[in-house]
């Protein structure tokens, strides 16, 4: 995979509401462009006052890592139960695992790294 050099700075990457979840805002780290779509990386933060509907879903991807940098978030995973991730927590979500975001603090912020950058999300029935 061809990769190019890229640096981003917090004041150069605005948070946008156009993302996978309406209760989160996303700041692109420009990894998708630098890797030709092989990987994606975003800083994701909670929209204060917005709650998750707790919808079960899965992703068609090869890699998904989440690292919490601020606040806390509760995820539930099929076969693994609920887990509260707080500042400094990291989770590697296996490909295709059914999961949902249950709740989060208003100040929650995390980094998500995926491969590939673009992937399908499928709504799922509760396990």
MMTF fields as JSON, N, C-alpha, C and O atoms, coordinates in Angstrom:
{
  "mmtfVersion": "1.0.0",
  "mmtfProducer": "UNKNOWN",
  "numBonds": 507,
  "numAtoms": 508,
  "numGroups": 127,
  "numChains": 1,
  "numModels": 1,
  "chainsPerModel": [1],
  "groupsPerChain": [127],
  "chainIdList": ["A"],
  "bondAtomList": [4, 2, 8, 6, 12, 10, 16, 14, 20, 18, 24, 22, 28, 26, 32, 30, 36, 34, 40, 38, 44, 42, 48, 46, 52, 50, 56, 54, 60, 58, 64, 62, 68, 66, 72, 70, 76, 74, 80, 78, 84, 82, 88, 86, 92, 90, 96, 94, 100, 98, 104, 102, 108, 106, 112, 110, 116, 114, 120, 118, 124, 122, 128, 126, 132, 130, 136, 134, 140, 138, 144, 142, 148, 146, 152, 150, 156, 154, 160, 158, 164, 162, 168, 166, 172, 170, 176, 174, 180, 178, 184, 182, 188, 186, 192, 190, 196, 194, 200, 198, 204, 202, 208, 206, 212, 210, 216, 214, 220, 218, 224, 222, 228, 226, 232, 230, 236, 234, 240, 238, 244, 242, 248, 246, 252, 250, 256, 254, 260, 258, 264, 262, 268, 266, 272, 270, 276, 274, 280, 278, 284, 282, 288, 286, 292, 290, 296, 294, 300, 298, 304, 302, 308, 306, 312, 310, 316, 314, 320, 318, 324, 322, 328, 326, 332, 330, 336, 334, 340, 338, 344, 342, 348, 346, 352, 350, 356, 354, 360, 358, 364, 362, 368, 366, 372, 370, 376, 374, 380, 378, 384, 382, 388, 386, 392, 390, 396, 394, 400, 398, 404, 402, 408, 406, 412, 410, 416, 414, 420, 418, 424, 422, 428, 426, 432, 430, 436, 434, 440, 438, 444, 442, 448, 446, 452, 450, 456, 454, 460, 458, 464, 462, 468, 466, 472, 470, 476, 474, 480, 478, 484, 482, 488, 486, 492, 490, 496, 494, 500, 498, 504, 502],
  "bondOrderList": [1, 1, 1, 1, 1, 1, 1, 1, 1, 1, 1, 1, 1, 1, 1, 1, 1, 1, 1, 1, 1, 1, 1, 1, 1, 1, 1, 1, 1, 1, 1, 1, 1, 1, 1, 1, 1, 1, 1, 1, 1, 1, 1, 1, 1, 1, 1, 1, 1, 1, 1, 1, 1, 1, 1, 1, 1, 1, 1, 1, 1, 1, 1, 1, 1, 1, 1, 1, 1, 1, 1, 1, 1, 1, 1, 1, 1, 1, 1, 1, 1, 1, 1, 1, 1, 1, 1, 1, 1, 1, 1, 1, 1, 1, 1, 1, 1, 1, 1, 1, 1, 1, 1, 1, 1, 1, 1, 1, 1, 1, 1, 1, 1, 1, 1, 1, 1, 1, 1, 1, 1, 1, 1, 1, 1, 1],
  "groupList": [{"groupName": "UNK", "atomNameList": ["N", "CA", "C", "O"], "elementList": ["N", "C", "C", "O"], "formalChargeList": [0, 0, 0, 0], "bondAtomList": [1, 0, 2, 1, 3, 2], "bondOrderList": [1, 1, 2], "singleLetterCode": "X", "chemCompType": "L-PEPTIDE LINKING"}],
  "groupTypeList": [0, 0, 0, 0, 0, 0, 0, 0, 0, 0, 0, 0, 0, 0, 0, 0, 0, 0, 0, 0, 0, 0, 0, 0, 0, 0, 0, 0, 0, 0, 0, 0, 0, 0, 0, 0, 0, 0, 0, 0, 0, 0, 0, 0, 0, 0, 0, 0, 0, 0, 0, 0, 0, 0, 0, 0, 0, 0, 0, 0, 0, 0, 0, 0, 0, 0, 0, 0, 0, 0, 0, 0, 0, 0, 0, 0, 0, 0, 0, 0, 0, 0, 0, 0, 0, 0, 0, 0, 0, 0, 0, 0, 0, 0, 0, 0, 0, 0, 0, 0, 0, 0, 0, 0, 0, 0, 0, 0, 0, 0, 0, 0, 0, 0, 0, 0, 0, 0, 0, 0, 0, 0, 0, 0, 0, 0, 0],
  "groupIdList": [1, 2, 3, 4, 5, 6, 7, 8, 9, 10, 11, 12, 13, 14, 15, 16, 17, 18, 19, 20, 21, 22, 23, 24, 25, 26, 27, 28, 29, 30, 31, 32, 33, 34, 35, 36, 37, 38, 39, 40, 41, 42, 43, 44, 45, 46, 47, 48, 49, 50, 51, 52, 53, 54, 55, 56, 57, 58, 59, 60, 61, 62, 63, 64, 65, 66, 67, 68, 69, 70, 71, 72, 73, 74, 75, 76, 77, 78, 79, 80, 81, 82, 83, 84, 85, 86, 87, 88, 89, 90, 91, 92, 93, 94, 95, 96, 97, 98, 99, 100, 101, 102, 103, 104, 105, 106, 107, 108, 109, 110, 111, 112, 113, 114, 115, 116, 117, 118, 119, 120, 121, 122, 123, 124, 125, 126, 127],
  "secStructList": [7, 7, 7, 7, 7, 7, 7, 7, 7, 4, 4, 4, 1, 7, 7, 5, 1, 7, 1, 1, 7, 6, 6, 3, 3, 3, 3, 3, 7, 1, 2, 2, 2, 2, 6, 6, 6, 1, 7, 3, 3, 3, 3, 3, 3, 3, 7, 6, 6, 7, 7, 7, 7, 7, 7, 7, 3, 3, 3, 3, 7, 1, 3, 3, 3, 3, 3, 3, 3, 3, 1, 3, 3, 3, 3, 3, 3, 6, 6, 6, 3, 3, 3, 3, 3, 3, 6, 6, 7, 3, 3, 3, 7, 7, 6, 6, 7, 7, 3, 3, 3, 3, 3, 3, 7, 6, 6, 7, 3, 3, 3, 3, 3, 3, 3, 1, 1, 1, 7, 3, 3, 3, 3, 7, 7, 7, 7],
  "xCoordList": [0.846, 0.0, 0.886, 1.806, 0.6, 1.315, 0.76, -0.452, 1.671, 1.266, 2.009, 3.142, 1.351, 2.008, 2.12, 1.384, 3.039, 3.274, 2.142, 1.736, 1.63, 0.564, 0.673, 0.951, 0.45, 0.348, -0.921, -1.2, -1.687, -2.842, -2.718, -2.108, -3.304, -3.295, -4.737, -5.599, -4.992, -6.35, -7.029, -8.219, -6.292, -6.91, -7.112, -7.69, -6.636, -6.816, -7.896, -8.195, -8.484, -9.47, -10.75, -10.831, -11.721, -12.979, -13.771, -13.685, -14.529, -15.461, -16.699, -17.19, -17.199, -18.386, -19.421, -19.085, -20.682, -21.771, -22.121, -22.904, -21.563, -21.868, -21.013, -19.876, -21.573, -20.839, -21.805, -23.007, -21.27, -22.058, -23.155, -24.24, -22.903, -23.859, -24.181, -23.27, -25.464, -25.888, -25.533, -25.459, -25.313, -25.001, -23.496, -23.059, -22.701, -21.269, -20.874, -21.576, -19.736, -19.108, -17.752, -17.131, -17.301, -16.118, -15.098, -15.455, -13.829, -12.728, -11.804, -11.229, -11.663, -10.869, -9.376, -8.933, -8.602, -7.158, -6.371, -5.144, -7.047, -6.452, -5.686, -4.871, -5.931, -5.264, -5.817, -5.069, -7.119, -7.712, -7.039, -6.688, -6.86, -6.228, -4.775, -4.29, -4.086, -2.665, -2.426, -1.321, -3.459, -3.309, -4.155, -4.33, -4.674, -5.506, -6.742, -7.228, -7.255, -8.46, -8.197, -9.133, -6.933, -6.605, -6.916, -7.286, -6.765, -7.057, -7.807, -7.703, -8.555, -9.219, -8.951, -8.768, -8.925, -8.738, -9.488, -9.402, -10.223, -11.009, -10.885, -10.669, -11.023, -11.308, -12.822, -13.396, -13.462, -14.918, -15.265, -14.699, -16.204, -16.622, -18.144, -18.851, -18.614, -20.052, -20.6, -19.918, -21.832, -22.564, -23.292, -24.2, -22.914, -23.525, -25.051, -25.643, -25.668, -27.12, -27.749, -28.945, -26.97, -27.488, -27.207, -26.095, -28.211, -28.054, -28.087, -28.672, -27.454, -27.456, -28.787, -29.336, -29.32, -30.535, -30.229, -31.15, -28.953, -28.563, -28.86, -29.193, -28.746, -29.081, -27.947, -26.783, -28.316, -27.347, -26.96, -27.8, -25.676, -25.189, -23.867, -23.296, -23.397, -22.086, -21.45, -22.129, -20.133, -19.402, -18.684, -18.167, -18.657, -17.9, -16.545, -16.37, -15.593, -14.247, -13.259, -13.66, -11.996, -10.974, -10.351, -9.738, -10.504, -9.841, -10.596, -10.961, -10.835, -11.453, -10.932, -11.158, -10.231, -9.676, -10.224, -10.289, -10.618, -11.146, -10.299, -10.065, -9.837, -9.058, -9.716, -9.842, -10.135, -10.831, -9.808, -8.935, -9.929, -9.005, -9.605, -8.875, -10.942, -11.598, -12.971, -13.638, -13.403, -14.744, -14.871, -13.909, -16.078, -16.346, -17.456, -18.246, -17.501, -18.527, -18.776, -17.846, -20.026, -20.372, -20.781, -21.704, -20.077, -20.413, -20.894, -20.457, -21.79, -22.192, -21.852, -22.129, -21.243, -20.793, -21.44, -21.568, -21.849, -22.41, -21.398, -20.252, -21.836, -20.992, -19.992, -19.302, -19.904, -18.928, -19.573, -18.921, -20.847, -21.544, -21.199, -20.592, -21.6, -21.353, -19.976, -19.523, -19.326, -18.017, -17.951, -18.233, -17.571, -17.36, -15.901, -14.989, -15.707, -14.37, -14.23, -15.122, -13.125, -12.875, -11.532, -10.849, -11.163, -9.913, -8.778, -8.501, -8.128, -7.03, -7.436, -6.57, -8.743, -9.223, -9.114, -9.255, -8.858, -8.71, -9.444, -9.385, -10.135, -10.799, -10.533, -10.616, -10.213, -10.108, -11.39, -11.625, -12.212, -13.49, -13.288, -12.988, -13.446, -13.24, -14.195, -15.302, -13.784, -14.64, -16.004, -16.091, -17.056, -18.404, -19.066, -20.212, -18.401, -19.014, -20.233, -20.165, -21.34, -22.526, -22.249, -21.753, -22.577, -22.329, -23.25, -23.927, -23.242, -24.002, -23.366, -22.732, -23.543, -23.125, -24.332, -25.409, -24.163, -25.275, -25.463, -26.573, -24.371, -24.432, -23.004, -22.025, -22.919, -21.614, -21.714, -22.804, -20.574, -20.532, -20.581, -20.195, -21.062, -21.142, -19.767, -19.658, -18.712, -17.368, -16.567, -15.353, -17.226, -16.547, -15.847, -16.407, -14.605, -13.836, -12.986, -12.417, -12.903, -12.12, -11.493, -11.875, -10.514, -9.89, -10.304, -10.231, -10.742, -11.11, -10.228, -10.066, -9.658, -8.84, -9.481, -9.775, -9.701, -10.358, -9.576, -8.768, -9.849, -9.348, -10.406, -10.792, -10.873, -10.493, -11.136, -11.849, -10.873, -11.434, -12.95, -13.661, -13.442, -14.88, -15.354, -14.706, -16.475, -16.989, -18.493, -19.059, -19.125, -20.583, -20.939, -20.227, -22.045, -22.622, -23.992, -24.803, -24.25, -25.494, -26.273, -25.734, -27.533, -28.352, -28.529, -28.648, -28.546, -28.654, -29.745, -30.052, -30.317, -31.234, -30.415, -29.251, -31.017, -30.332, -30.007, -30.851, -28.801, -28.422, -29.19, -28.991],
  "yCoordList": [-1.185, 0.0, 1.242, 1.365, 2.137, 3.401, 4.339, 4.449, 5.008, 5.972, 7.272, 7.285, 8.368, 9.662, 10.254, 9.878, 11.172, 11.841, 12.823, 13.568, 12.822, 13.762, 14.116, 13.263, 15.381, 15.872, 16.701, 17.491, 16.529, 17.405, 18.011, 17.429, 19.178, 19.89, 20.169, 20.377, 20.173, 20.344, 21.604, 21.576, 22.691, 23.933, 23.968, 24.92, 22.928, 22.854, 21.863, 21.759, 21.136, 20.114, 20.329, 19.92, 20.95, 21.213, 19.927, 18.982, 19.908, 18.809, 19.044, 20.168, 17.963, 18.036, 17.044, 15.968, 17.417, 16.541, 15.487, 14.583, 15.578, 14.611, 13.369, 13.302, 12.387, 11.156, 10.009, 10.134, 8.907, 7.699, 7.868, 7.307, 8.613, 8.777, 10.258, 11.08, 10.602, 12.0, 12.587, 13.808, 11.746, 12.235, 12.427, 12.749, 12.228, 12.455, 13.447, 13.6, 14.127, 14.954, 14.328, 13.702, 14.504, 13.821, 14.827, 15.76, 14.624, 15.409, 14.435, 13.545, 14.597, 13.706, 13.958, 15.106, 12.888, 13.005, 12.856, 12.769, 12.824, 12.772, 11.493, 11.461, 10.436, 9.157, 8.453, 7.794, 8.59, 7.944, 8.428, 7.62, 9.729, 10.276, 9.821, 9.523, 9.768, 9.408, 7.926, 7.534, 7.096, 5.647, 5.139, 3.93, 6.035, 5.623, 4.863, 3.991, 5.191, 4.548, 3.261, 2.62, 2.88, 1.643, 1.704, 0.697, 2.896, 3.121, 4.434, 5.323, 4.544, 5.79, 6.085, 5.165, 7.354, 7.754, 9.056, 9.998, 9.084, 10.259, 10.501, 9.573, 11.762, 12.097, 12.254, 12.978, 11.583, 11.618, 12.157, 11.728, 13.107, 13.638, 13.67, 13.721, 13.638, 13.678, 15.062, 16.068, 15.106, 16.355, 16.535, 15.761, 17.544, 17.7, 17.728, 18.416, 16.96, 16.898, 15.867, 15.598, 15.278, 14.267, 12.872, 12.589, 12.01, 10.655, 9.645, 9.889, 8.519, 7.427, 6.691, 6.496, 6.278, 5.456, 3.999, 3.201, 3.65, 2.294, 1.242, 0.107, 1.596, 0.677, -0.32, 0.057, -1.595, -2.647, -2.568, -2.292, -2.811, -2.78, -3.544, -3.941, -3.74, -4.331, -3.602, -2.918, -3.764, -3.12, -4.166, -5.15, -3.943, -4.802, -4.146, -3.333, -4.53, -3.998, -5.015, -6.025, -4.762, -5.689, -5.315, -6.156, -4.039, -3.559, -2.359, -1.46, -2.338, -1.179, -1.085, -1.974, 0.007, 0.265, 1.58, 2.561, 1.603, 2.808, 3.09, 2.193, 4.343, 4.775, 6.032, 7.031, 5.993, 7.117, 8.109, 7.743, 9.363, 10.412, 11.318, 12.027, 11.302, 12.197, 11.637, 11.069, 11.789, 11.354, 9.847, 9.134, 9.371, 7.931, 7.581, 8.436, 6.297, 5.782, 4.317, 3.597, 3.885, 2.494, 1.849, 2.307, 0.774, -0.046, -1.4, -1.877, -2.017, -3.394, -4.214, -3.811, -5.378, -6.253, -7.617, -8.146, -8.183, -9.526, -10.502, -10.576, -11.242, -12.237, -11.686, -12.453, -10.365, -9.739, -8.849, -8.493, -8.48, -7.629, -6.163, -5.744, -5.38, -3.942, -3.655, -4.31, -2.653, -2.228, -0.71, -0.066, -0.137, 1.302, 1.579, 1.1, 2.357, 2.799, 4.233, 5.055, 4.526, 5.867, 6.358, 5.626, 7.569, 8.128, 7.119, 6.636, 6.808, 5.85, 4.435, 3.582, 4.156, 2.819, 2.625, 3.569, 1.375, 1.023, -0.287, -1.199, -0.39, -1.632, -1.919, -1.031, -3.179, -3.673, -4.449, -5.491, -3.95, -4.579, -5.515, -5.05, -6.823, -7.765, -7.496, -7.001, -7.814, -7.607, -8.279, -9.445, -7.529, -8.076, -8.239, -8.688, -7.896, -8.075, -7.153, -5.967, -7.712, -6.899, -6.074, -6.589, -4.786, -3.906, -2.697, -2.442, -1.969, -0.719, 0.214, -0.226, 1.498, 2.519, 2.745, 3.089, 2.556, 2.614, 4.02, 4.552, 4.615, 5.975, 6.53, 5.795, 7.838, 8.493, 9.793, 10.336, 10.288, 11.587, 12.682, 12.468, 13.857, 14.982, 15.422, 16.021, 15.126, 15.54, 14.411, 14.536, 13.312, 12.149, 12.508, 13.18, 12.036, 12.201, 10.948, 10.436, 10.459, 9.255, 9.316, 10.124, 8.436, 8.268, 6.9, 5.901, 6.863, 5.6, 5.41, 6.321, 4.207, 3.845, 2.623, 1.643, 2.675, 1.58, 1.198, 1.965, -0.002, -0.443, -1.327, -2.35, -0.93, 0.256, 1.517, 1.459, 2.652, 3.924, 3.953, 4.405, 3.483, 3.43, 1.997, 1.061, 1.824, 0.478, 0.536, 1.583, -0.599, -0.694, -0.929, -1.627, -0.338, -0.563, -1.188, -0.688, -2.296, -3.016, -2.992, -3.389, -2.535, -2.626, -4.102, -4.952, -4.398, -5.774, -5.895, -4.932, -7.074, -7.378, -7.552, -7.945, -7.261, -7.491, -8.966, -9.816, -9.283, -10.705, -11.39, -12.579],
  "zCoordList": [0.0, 0.0, 0.0, 0.809, -0.899, -0.961, 0.1, 0.289, 0.783, 1.807, 1.582, 1.1, 1.94, 1.867, 3.263, 4.175, 3.411, 4.689, 4.956, 4.064, 6.189, 6.549, 8.031, 8.873, 8.321, 9.701, 9.772, 8.87, 10.833, 11.059, 12.453, 13.35, 12.611, 13.882, 14.289, 13.435, 15.571, 16.085, 15.533, 15.22, 15.415, 14.943, 13.428, 12.902, 12.72, 11.27, 10.844, 9.655, 11.79, 11.43, 12.231, 13.389, 11.64, 12.357, 12.586, 11.801, 13.655, 13.897, 13.048, 12.937, 12.449, 11.605, 12.1, 12.595, 11.961, 12.38, 11.351, 11.643, 10.156, 9.102, 9.299, 8.833, 9.995, 10.238, 10.466, 10.233, 10.919, 11.108, 12.158, 12.002, 13.204, 14.303, 14.521, 14.613, 14.602, 14.743, 16.108, 16.25, 17.105, 18.446, 18.658, 19.763, 17.593, 17.625, 16.544, 15.545, 16.749, 15.731, 15.412, 16.27, 14.17, 13.673, 13.134, 12.415, 13.489, 12.92, 12.199, 12.824, 10.913, 10.065, 10.276, 10.269, 10.463, 10.658, 9.354, 9.39, 8.211, 6.869, 6.579, 5.657, 7.348, 7.13, 5.886, 5.163, 5.636, 4.458, 3.175, 2.316, 3.045, 1.855, 1.75, 0.658, 2.882, 2.885, 2.617, 2.241, 2.81, 2.602, 1.438, 1.284, 0.63, -0.496, -0.056, -0.775, 1.13, 1.652, 2.419, 2.897, 2.541, 3.257, 4.736, 5.339, 5.331, 6.744, 6.894, 6.049, 7.968, 8.321, 9.781, 10.579, 10.137, 11.529, 11.763, 10.975, 12.867, 13.24, 14.732, 15.511, 15.118, 16.5, 16.536, 15.722, 17.471, 17.583, 18.96, 19.965, 19.002, 20.304, 20.39, 19.383, 21.627, 21.882, 21.583, 21.78, 21.108, 20.985, 22.32, 22.624, 23.131, 24.451, 24.381, 23.55, 25.278, 25.345, 24.433, 24.546, 23.526, 22.6, 23.158, 23.603, 23.131, 23.635, 22.5, 21.444, 22.735, 21.774, 21.823, 22.907, 20.674, 20.692, 21.049, 21.22, 21.163, 21.555, 20.507, 20.848, 19.242, 18.154, 17.903, 17.765, 17.849, 17.54, 16.068, 15.212, 15.778, 14.411, 14.322, 15.337, 13.106, 12.864, 11.682, 10.916, 11.552, 10.468, 9.636, 10.164, 8.336, 7.421, 7.183, 6.275, 8.034, 7.924, 8.465, 9.043, 8.286, 8.74, 10.069, 10.726, 10.48, 11.698, 12.238, 11.481, 13.564, 14.215, 15.636, 16.456, 15.916, 17.235, 17.746, 17.006, 19.013, 19.654, 20.896, 21.707, 21.045, 22.2, 22.758, 22.049, 24.022, 24.645, 25.199, 25.986, 24.779, 25.228, 26.294, 26.988, 26.432, 27.382, 27.72, 26.854, 28.972, 29.376, 29.426, 29.712, 29.141, 29.166, 28.189, 27.79, 27.808, 26.906, 27.28, 27.644, 27.188, 27.449, 26.136, 25.463, 25.782, 24.624, 25.114, 26.16, 24.363, 24.623, 23.392, 22.262, 23.628, 22.551, 22.69, 23.795, 21.562, 21.564, 22.162, 21.718, 23.166, 23.806, 24.805, 25.476, 24.915, 25.818, 26.874, 27.856, 26.69, 27.66, 27.517, 26.532, 28.529, 28.554, 29.136, 30.075, 28.548, 29.039, 29.041, 28.03, 30.195, 30.263, 29.931, 30.604, 28.886, 28.52, 29.003, 28.795, 29.638, 30.161, 29.614, 28.898, 29.943, 29.453, 29.596, 30.694, 28.488, 28.479, 28.129, 27.941, 28.033, 27.66, 26.156, 25.379, 25.758, 24.356, 24.1, 24.924, 22.97, 22.591, 21.118, 20.269, 20.835, 19.472, 19.21, 19.823, 18.31, 17.99, 16.804, 15.704, 17.0, 15.898, 14.738, 14.952, 13.52, 12.353, 12.525, 12.911, 12.234, 12.231, 13.581, 13.631, 14.693, 16.006, 16.145, 15.822, 16.626, 16.89, 18.144, 19.146, 18.067, 19.209, 19.142, 18.146, 20.247, 20.301, 21.315, 22.275, 21.091, 22.039, 22.939, 22.454, 24.237, 25.178, 25.74, 25.744, 26.213, 26.768, 26.831, 26.701, 27.031, 27.072, 27.85, 28.033, 28.305, 28.971, 27.909, 26.76, 28.311, 27.378, 26.878, 25.808, 27.654, 27.252, 26.608, 26.449, 26.235, 25.671, 24.357, 23.49, 24.245, 23.016, 22.844, 23.809, 21.606, 21.352, 19.974, 19.127, 19.773, 18.472, 17.947, 18.662, 16.684, 16.043, 14.821, 14.009, 14.698, 13.544, 12.904, 13.589, 11.588, 10.875, 9.622, 9.1, 9.173, 7.876, 7.244, 7.81, 6.071, 5.304, 5.887, 6.889, 5.244, 5.702, 5.536, 6.434, 4.416, 4.139, 4.321, 3.853, 4.996, 5.267, 5.447, 5.76, 5.244, 5.402, 6.865, 7.587, 7.288, 8.611, 8.412, 7.632, 9.129, 8.995, 10.3, 11.333, 10.288, 11.504, 11.867, 10.985, 13.159, 13.633, 14.693, 15.396, 14.796, 15.886, 17.156, 17.098, 18.298, 19.565, 19.716, 19.431, 20.159, 20.3, 21.43, 21.68]
}
